[in-house]
């Protein structure tokens, strides 16, 4: 799980990219359910059902939720949570750096 979150599985591809130009054969293979054609077919099927059921009030968002459901919602929530935590950490560090710089300027010390 940690390798997925830190993208360590990409390291072998990056190592190849350092030595030479990457080719399509060097890239990681996507699972069938994540390939563009599979995603398109799934979404198109859901959109057709959505349009038949709610002709005047069709919703692409509703069709997407039927297609991809909780899987992508959970991934999206994980991404938002991670981004919020990272931003909070970064903001805290910037505030602390600003305080130290202000203290140094006020006390006549130059530099950090």
MARBA-3410 file (N, C-alpha, C, O; in Angstrom, 1 decimal):
112
0.8,-1.2,0.0,0.0,0.0,0.0,0.9,1.3,0.0,0.6,2.2,-0.7 ~ 2.0,1.2,0.8,2.8,2.4,0.9,3.5,2.7,-0.5,3.6,3.9,-0.8 ~ 3.8,1.6,-1.2,4.4,1.9,-2.6,3.4,2.6,-3.5,3.8,3.4,-4.3 ~ 2.1,2.2,-3.4,1.1,2.9,-4.2,1.0,4.4,-3.9,0.9,5.2,-4.7 ~ 1.0,4.7,-2.6,0.9,6.1,-2.1,2.1,6.9,-2.5,2.0,8.1,-2.7
3.3,6.3,-2.5,4.5,7.1,-2.7,5.0,6.9,-4.2,6.0,7.5,-4.5 ~ 4.3,6.2,-5.0,4.6,6.0,-6.4,6.0,5.3,-6.6,6.6,5.6,-7.6 ~ 6.4,4.5,-5.6,7.6,3.8,-5.8,7.6,2.8,-7.0,8.7,2.4,-7.5 ~ 6.5,2.3,-7.4,6.4,1.4,-8.5,6.8,2.0,-9.8,7.0,1.3,-10.8 ~ 6.9,3.4,-9.8,7.3,4.1,-11.0,8.9,4.2,-11.2,9.4,4.5,-12.2
9.6,3.9,-10.1,11.0,4.0,-10.1,11.7,3.3,-11.2,12.6,3.8,-11.9 ~ 11.4,2.0,-11.6,12.0,1.4,-12.7,11.8,2.1,-14.0,12.8,2.1,-14.8 ~ 10.7,2.7,-14.2,10.4,3.4,-15.4,11.3,4.7,-15.4,11.8,5.1,-16.5 ~ 11.4,5.3,-14.3,12.2,6.6,-14.2,13.6,6.2,-14.4,14.3,7.0,-15.1 ~ 14.1,5.1,-13.9,15.5,4.7,-14.2,15.8,4.5,-15.7,16.9,4.9,-16.1
14.9,3.9,-16.4,15.0,3.8,-17.8,15.0,5.1,-18.5,15.8,5.4,-19.4 ~ 14.1,6.0,-18.0,14.0,7.4,-18.6,15.3,8.2,-18.4,15.5,9.1,-19.2 ~ 16.0,7.9,-17.4,17.3,8.6,-17.2,18.3,8.2,-18.2,19.1,9.1,-18.7 ~ 18.3,7.0,-18.6,19.3,6.5,-19.5,19.0,6.7,-21.0,19.9,6.8,-21.9 ~ 17.7,6.7,-21.3,17.3,6.8,-22.7,15.8,7.3,-22.8,15.1,7.3,-21.8
15.4,7.6,-24.0,14.1,8.1,-24.3,13.1,6.9,-24.1,13.3,5.8,-24.5 ~ 12.0,7.2,-23.3,11.0,6.1,-23.1,10.2,5.8,-24.3,10.0,6.7,-25.2 ~ 9.8,4.6,-24.4,9.0,4.1,-25.5,7.7,3.6,-24.9,7.7,3.3,-23.7 ~ 6.7,3.4,-25.7,5.4,2.9,-25.1,5.5,1.5,-24.5,4.8,1.2,-23.5 ~ 6.5,0.7,-25.0,6.7,-0.6,-24.4,7.3,-0.5,-23.0,7.2,-1.5,-22.2
7.9,0.6,-22.6,8.5,0.8,-21.3,7.5,1.2,-20.2,7.7,1.0,-19.0 ~ 6.4,1.7,-20.7,5.4,2.1,-19.7,4.6,1.0,-19.0,4.5,-0.1,-19.6 ~ 4.1,1.3,-17.9,3.4,0.2,-17.1,2.0,0.0,-17.8,1.4,0.9,-18.3 ~ 1.6,-1.3,-17.8,0.4,-1.7,-18.4,-0.8,-1.4,-17.5,-0.8,-1.8,-16.3 ~ -1.8,-0.8,-18.0,-3.0,-0.5,-17.2,-3.9,-1.7,-17.1,-3.9,-2.5,-18.1
-4.6,-1.9,-16.0,-5.5,-3.0,-15.9,-6.7,-2.7,-16.9,-6.9,-1.6,-17.3 ~ -7.3,-3.8,-17.4,-8.3,-3.6,-18.4,-9.4,-2.7,-18.0,-9.9,-1.9,-18.8 ~ -9.8,-2.7,-16.8,-10.9,-1.8,-16.3,-10.6,-0.4,-16.3,-11.4,0.5,-16.1 ~ -9.3,0.0,-16.4,-8.8,1.3,-16.3,-8.4,1.9,-17.7,-8.1,3.0,-17.8 ~ -8.5,1.1,-18.7,-8.2,1.5,-20.0,-9.3,2.4,-20.6,-10.4,2.3,-20.2
-8.9,3.3,-21.4,-9.9,4.3,-21.9,-11.1,3.7,-22.6,-12.2,4.2,-22.4 ~ -10.9,2.6,-23.4,-12.1,2.0,-24.0,-13.0,1.4,-23.0,-14.3,1.5,-23.2 ~ -12.5,0.8,-22.0,-13.4,0.2,-21.0,-14.1,1.3,-20.2,-15.3,1.2,-20.0 ~ -13.4,2.3,-19.8,-14.1,3.4,-19.1,-15.1,4.1,-20.0,-16.2,4.5,-19.5 ~ -14.8,4.3,-21.3,-15.8,4.9,-22.2,-17.0,4.0,-22.3,-18.2,4.5,-22.2
-16.8,2.7,-22.5,-18.0,1.8,-22.7,-18.9,1.9,-21.4,-20.1,1.9,-21.5 ~ -18.2,1.8,-20.3,-19.0,1.8,-19.0,-19.8,3.1,-18.9,-21.0,3.1,-18.5 ~ -19.1,4.3,-19.1,-19.8,5.6,-19.0,-20.9,5.7,-20.0,-22.0,6.2,-19.7 ~ -20.6,5.3,-21.2,-21.7,5.4,-22.3,-22.9,4.6,-22.0,-24.0,5.0,-22.2 ~ -22.7,3.4,-21.4,-23.8,2.6,-21.0,-24.6,3.2,-19.9,-25.8,3.3,-20.0
-23.9,3.8,-18.9,-24.6,4.5,-17.9,-25.3,5.7,-18.4,-26.4,6.0,-17.9 ~ -24.7,6.4,-19.3,-25.3,7.7,-19.8,-26.6,7.3,-20.6,-27.6,8.0,-20.5 ~ -26.6,6.2,-21.4,-27.7,5.8,-22.1,-28.9,5.5,-21.2,-30.0,5.9,-21.4 ~ -28.6,4.8,-20.1,-29.7,4.5,-19.1,-30.2,5.8,-18.5,-31.4,5.9,-18.3 ~ -29.2,6.6,-18.1,-29.6,7.9,-17.5,-30.5,8.7,-18.4,-31.5,9.3,-17.9
-30.1,8.8,-19.7,-30.9,9.6,-20.6,-32.3,9.0,-20.8,-33.3,9.7,-21.0 ~ -32.4,7.7,-20.8,-33.7,7.0,-21.0,-34.6,7.2,-19.8,-35.8,7.4,-20.0 ~ -34.0,7.2,-18.6,-34.8,7.4,-17.4,-35.1,8.8,-17.0,-36.2,9.1,-16.5 ~ -34.3,9.7,-17.4,-34.4,11.2,-17.0,-34.2,12.1,-18.2,-33.3,13.0,-18.2 ~ -34.9,11.8,-19.2,-34.7,12.5,-20.5,-34.5,14.0,-20.4,-33.4,14.5,-20.8
-35.4,14.7,-19.7,-35.2,16.2,-19.6,-34.3,16.6,-18.5,-33.9,17.8,-18.4 ~ -34.1,15.7,-17.6,-33.3,16.1,-16.4,-32.1,15.2,-16.3,-31.7,14.7,-15.2 ~ -31.4,14.8,-17.4,-30.3,13.9,-17.4,-29.1,14.6,-16.7,-28.9,15.8,-16.8 ~ -28.3,13.8,-16.0,-27.2,14.3,-15.3,-25.9,13.4,-15.6,-25.9,12.2,-15.3 ~ -24.9,14.1,-16.1,-23.7,13.4,-16.4,-23.0,12.9,-15.1,-22.4,11.9,-15.0
-23.2,13.8,-14.0,-22.6,13.4,-12.7,-23.3,12.1,-12.2,-22.6,11.3,-11.7 ~ -24.6,12.0,-12.3,-25.3,10.8,-11.9,-24.8,9.6,-12.7,-24.7,8.5,-12.2 ~ -24.7,9.8,-14.0,-24.2,8.7,-14.9,-22.8,8.3,-14.5,-22.5,7.1,-14.5 ~ -22.0,9.2,-14.2,-20.6,8.9,-13.7,-20.6,8.1,-12.4,-19.8,7.2,-12.2 ~ -21.5,8.5,-11.5,-21.5,7.8,-10.2,-22.1,6.4,-10.4,-21.6,5.5,-9.7
-23.0,6.2,-11.3,-23.4,4.8,-11.6,-22.3,4.0,-12.3,-22.1,2.8,-12.0 ~ -21.5,4.7,-13.1,-20.4,4.0,-13.8,-19.3,3.6,-12.9,-18.9,2.4,-12.8 ~ -18.8,4.5,-12.1,-17.6,4.3,-11.4,-17.8,4.2,-9.9,-17.0,3.7,-9.1 ~ -18.9,4.7,-9.4,-19.4,4.6,-8.1,-18.4,4.9,-7.0,-17.6,5.9,-7.1 ~ -18.4,4.1,-6.0,-17.6,4.4,-4.8,-16.2,4.3,-5.0,-15.4,4.9,-4.2
-15.7,3.5,-5.9,-14.3,3.3,-6.2,-13.6,4.7,-6.4,-12.7,5.0,-5.7 ~ -14.1,5.5,-7.3,-13.5,6.7,-7.6,-13.8,7.8,-6.6,-13.0,8.7,-6.3 ~ -15.0,7.7,-6.0,-15.3,8.6,-4.9,-14.4,8.5,-3.7,-13.9,9.4,-3.2 ~ -14.1,7.2,-3.4,-13.1,6.9,-2.3,-11.7,7.4,-2.6,-11.1,8.1,-1.8 ~ -11.3,7.2,-3.9,-10.0,7.7,-4.3,-10.0,9.2,-4.3,-9.0,9.8,-3.9
-11.0,9.8,-4.7,-11.1,11.3,-4.7,-11.0,11.8,-3.3,-10.4,12.8,-3.0 ~ -11.8,11.2,-2.4,-11.7,11.6,-1.0,-10.3,11.4,-0.4,-9.9,12.3,0.4 ~ -9.7,10.3,-0.7,-8.3,10.1,-0.3,-7.4,11.2,-0.8,-6.5,11.7,-0.1 ~ -7.5,11.5,-2.1,-6.7,12.6,-2.7,-7.0,13.9,-2.0,-6.0,14.6,-1.7 ~ -8.2,14.3,-1.8,-8.5,15.5,-1.1,-7.9,15.6,0.3,-7.4,16.6,0.7
-8.1,14.5,1.0,-7.5,14.4,2.4,-6.0,14.6,2.4,-5.5,15.3,3.2 ~ -5.4,13.9,1.5,-3.9,13.9,1.4,-3.5,15.4,1.0,-2.5,15.9,1.6 ~ -4.2,16.0,0.0,-3.8,17.3,-0.4,-4.0,18.3,0.8,-3.2,19.2,1.0 ~ -5.1,18.1,1.5,-5.4,19.0,2.7,-4.3,18.9,3.7,-3.8,19.9,4.2 ~ -3.9,17.6,4.0,-2.8,17.4,5.0,-1.5,18.0,4.5,-0.8,18.7,5.3
-1.2,17.8,3.3,0.0,18.4,2.7,0.0,19.9,2.8,1.0,20.5,3.2 ~ -1.1,20.5,2.3,-1.2,21.9,2.3,-1.1,22.5,3.8,-0.5,23.5,4.0 ~ -1.8,21.8,4.7,-1.7,22.3,6.1,-0.3,22.2,6.6,0.2,23.2,7.3 ~ 0.4,21.2,6.3,1.8,21.1,6.7,2.7,22.2,6.1,3.5,22.8,6.7 ~ 2.5,22.4,4.8,3.2,23.4,4.1,2.9,24.8,4.6,3.8,25.6,4.8
1.6,25.1,4.9,1.2,26.3,5.4,1.9,26.6,6.8,2.3,27.7,7.1 ~ 1.9,25.6,7.6,2.5,25.7,8.9,3.9,26.0,8.8,4.5,26.9,9.5 ~ 4.6,25.3,7.9,6.1,25.6,7.7,6.3,27.0,7.2,7.3,27.6,7.6 ~ 5.5,27.5,6.3,5.7,28.8,5.8,5.4,29.9,6.9,6.2,30.8,7.0 ~ 4.4,29.6,7.7,4.2,30.5,8.9,5.3,30.5,9.8,5.8,31.6,10.3
5.9,29.4,10.2,7.0,29.3,11.1,8.2,30.0,10.5,8.9,30.7,11.2 ~ 8.5,29.8,9.2,9.6,30.4,8.5,9.4,31.9,8.6,10.4,32.7,8.8 ~ 8.2,32.4,8.3,7.9,33.8,8.4,8.2,34.4,9.8,8.7,35.5,9.9 ~ 7.8,33.7,10.8,8.0,34.1,12.2,9.5,34.2,12.5,9.9,35.2,13.0 ~ 10.2,33.2,12.0,11.7,33.2,12.3,12.3,34.4,11.5,13.2,35.1,12.1
11.9,34.6,10.3,12.5,35.7,9.5,12.2,37.1,10.2,13.0,38.0,10.2 ~ 10.9,37.2,10.6,10.5,38.5,11.3,11.3,38.7,12.6,11.7,39.8,12.9 ~ 11.5,37.6,13.4,12.3,37.7,14.6,13.7,38.1,14.3,14.3,39.0,15.0 ~ 14.3,37.5,13.3,15.6,37.9,12.9,15.8,39.3,12.4,16.8,40.0,12.8 ~ 14.8,39.8,11.6,14.8,41.2,11.2,14.7,42.1,12.3,15.4,43.1,12.4
13.7,41.8,13.2,13.5,42.7,14.4,14.7,42.7,15.3,14.9,43.7,16.0 ~ 15.4,41.6,15.4,16.6,41.6,16.4,17.9,42.0,15.7,18.9,42.0,16.3 ~ 17.8,42.3,14.4,19.0,42.8,13.7,19.9,41.8,13.1,20.9,42.1,12.6 ~ 19.4,40.5,13.2,20.2,39.4,12.6,19.8,39.2,11.2,18.6,39.0,10.9 ~ 20.7,39.1,10.3,20.4,38.9,8.9,20.5,37.4,8.5,21.5,36.8,9.0
19.6,36.9,7.7,19.7,35.5,7.4,18.8,34.7,8.3,18.2,35.2,9.3 ~ 18.7,33.4,8.0,17.8,32.5,8.8,18.6,31.6,9.6,18.1,30.8,10.4
END
